[in-house]
């Protein structure tokens, strides 16, 4: 089964590919002093909802990176429909292989994507290096509300083993030389909305396309995921978006 295909189908009804509500993300955008001269990097952009909102609100130029051609095709279609394509550069590249010149962007973003080693600490270091002094770093990352059950940790995969708690994620930014400015966390209701929508999309696809040879494996995976969320994940795994400021050389 193609994991990119699975993710694109499972997220087809989501505005953002994470459990934070659109209203909370708008609050984050309220705090950013961007304008039409700003340059923004969005790693793991999905269908580029955040990139399009930034273009609409600020007129900034956005480089949006994802390694899923299905997601990028949807992003391009959305950008054409909104008239934002002239200020959006879509790049199909693995995040692990992405390169940019140091201090290129006024805002760097990575919301829940994978590909940068070292967990939250590694993400902070990488994004800081690409952010201009006086710019901002926005990171969406999971965290533990309590110690995870081994069965749940095994399902989530190796990257989840690097998750910290909420305070630890903030401290990782501080340790990287960033200044925390704000954070928003997903409520239980937001998690439920995200997870049930995620499951419904696969179940609906299976009814729509029963001839797809991937359907049995997709259903097995989504039902195992649903059961693990309800049994282990709902009160164990948190998710937050963190906003950091990158100080200049003379700011502590």
N, C-alpha and C positions, 0 to 999 in steps of 0.2 A: 504493500500500500504506500502511495506517495504521501509523505507527511505534509508537504506544502498544499497538496490538494485537500487533504483532510482539514487543515487549518483554515483554508480559504472558505470551504463550505461551512464549517462550524461557526465561523465569524461573519457570515454573510449578512446577518441582521444586526450586528453590533455597529454602533458609531465608532467606538474605540475598542481595540482588542485587549481590554483590561477592565476590571470591575469598578473603576472610579467613574462616577457619574459625569455627564457632560457639564452640569452646573458647577461641579467642583473644579473641573479643568478650566472652565471660563474664569473662575476665581484666580487660578494660577496665572492665566494670561493677563488679568487685570494688573498684576504686579510687575509686568515686564515693560521696560522703557524702550520698546522697539519702534522703528519707523521704516520708511521705504528705502533707506540706505543700509538697513541691517541685513546681515547674512546669517542664516540659520541652518543647522544640520539636524536632521531627524533620522536616527538610526533605527532600523526595524520599523519602518513607517506604516506597514500594512497597506490599507487603502488610502493612506495619506490624509485622513480626516484632520489630524492636528496641523499638518502642513497647510492644508487649505484654510483652516480657521486663522492661522497666523497670517497668511497672505491676505485674507479678507479683512482682518482687523488692522493690520499694520502696513500692508503693502510690501513686506519684506521679501527677499529672495530666499528660497528654501531649497537645499539639496536633500532629497528624501531617498533613503537607501533601504532596500529590502532584497532578499534573495529568492523571492517568490514571484515568478512571472505572472501568476494568476492575480496576486495582490497588486502588482504594478500595473497590469492591464486595467484593473478596476480603478486604480488611482488615476491613471491617464484619462480614462473615460469621465471620471468625476471632475477632473481639472478642466477638461474641454468643455464640459457642461456648465461649469461655474465661471469660465473665462480666466482661470488662474494659470493656465499652462505656460504662459509666457514668463512667469516668475517662479516656476517649479521645475527643478531638474531631477529627474528620476534616474536612479542608478541601480542596476541589478548586480549586486556584488555581495558576497558573504561578509558579514560584519567582521569576522575574524581576519579578513584580508583587506579591509578598508584602510586607506591611508589618506591623510590630509596634512597640509603644511601646518606647523605650530601656530597657534593664536590666530586662526582664520575666521572664526565665527563669533558673532555677538551672543548667540544662544546655541548650545548643543543639547540635544534631547535623545534619550533612549528610554522608552516606556515599556518595560517588561520583555524586551527582546533578549536573545541570548547570542553569545559569540565572543564576548570579551572575557578572558579568564580572570580569576581572582575574586569573583563575587562582587559585592558592592564596592570594596576597596579598589579592585581593578577597574571597574567602570568609572569611578570618580577620577582616578589617575588619568585614564585615557581621555575622557571627555574634557577634563581640565586642560590637558595639553593642547587641545584643538580650540580652546576658548580664549578670546581676547581678554586681556586685563580689563576689569570693569564690566565683563560680560557675565552671563548666567549659564548655569548647568541645571537641567531638569532630568531627574531619573525616576522611573517607576520600577519598583523592586518589591519582591516578596519579603516577608519576615515572619518569624515564628511568634505566635501568641503563647504557645506552650510547646513542650517537647513533643515532636511528632512520633507517632507509632511507626515502627520499622516497616510495616506493610505499606503505609502511606508514603514514606520516604523512598522506598524502592520503586513505587509507581511513578513518582515525580521525576526521578532520575538524578544523575550525579550533581547537576548544578544546584539542586535544592539543598544538598548537603552543605553548601557554603552560606546558606541564609543565616542572618543574624536576627536579633530582635529589633524592634522599632528604634529604640535608642541607639543600638549598635549601628544601624544604617546611617543615622545622623552623624554619629561619631566617625564613621568611615569617611564622610565628607570633610569633617574637621581635620582628621589626620592627613588628608590629602591637600590641605591648605585652602579649603573652601569655607565660606561663611554660610551657615544655614539661615535661610530667610523665611521659609514656610514649608509646611507639609500637610497633605490631606490623606486620610486613610479611608479605605472602603468599609462601609457598614455591612452588617449581616444582610440587610435587605439588598444592598448593591451586589454583594456576592451572589445571593440567590438569583437576582435578575440576570446576572452575567452567566452563571452556570446553567440555569434552566434554558436560557436562550441558546446557549452553546449546544446543549443536548438536543433541544427541539430541532435545530437546524439539520443535524445529522439524521435524526429520525424522519424528518420530512423529506430529506433528499432520498432516503432509502425507499420511501413510498413513491416518489416521483420517478426514480431511476432504478427500478428493481433489476434491470438487466445489467447494470454496472457490476463487473466481477469483483470490485472492491467492497461492495456493500456488506457482505457478511463480516468481513474483517473490521469495517468501519463501525458496524453495530456492536460487535463484540467489544471493541475498544471504548466506545462512548458509554456503553452500559457499565463497564467496569469502572470507568472514570466517574460516572454519576454515583455509583454505589460508594466509591472511596470518598468522594466529596461529602456525602451524607453521613457516612460512618466515622470518618477521620478528619476531613479537611475543614468542615464548616466552622469549627471553633478552634482550629489549630493554626491555619495559615492566614496571615494577613497580607495586605498589599497597600502600598502607599506611593504617592508621588512626592518627591522631595525637590525643593528649589534651593539652589545654592548660588552664591555670588562669588565670582573669582576676583579677589582683590588685586590691585596693582602692586608693584614691587615695594612700595613704601607704606602699605596698609597691613596691619597685623591681623 
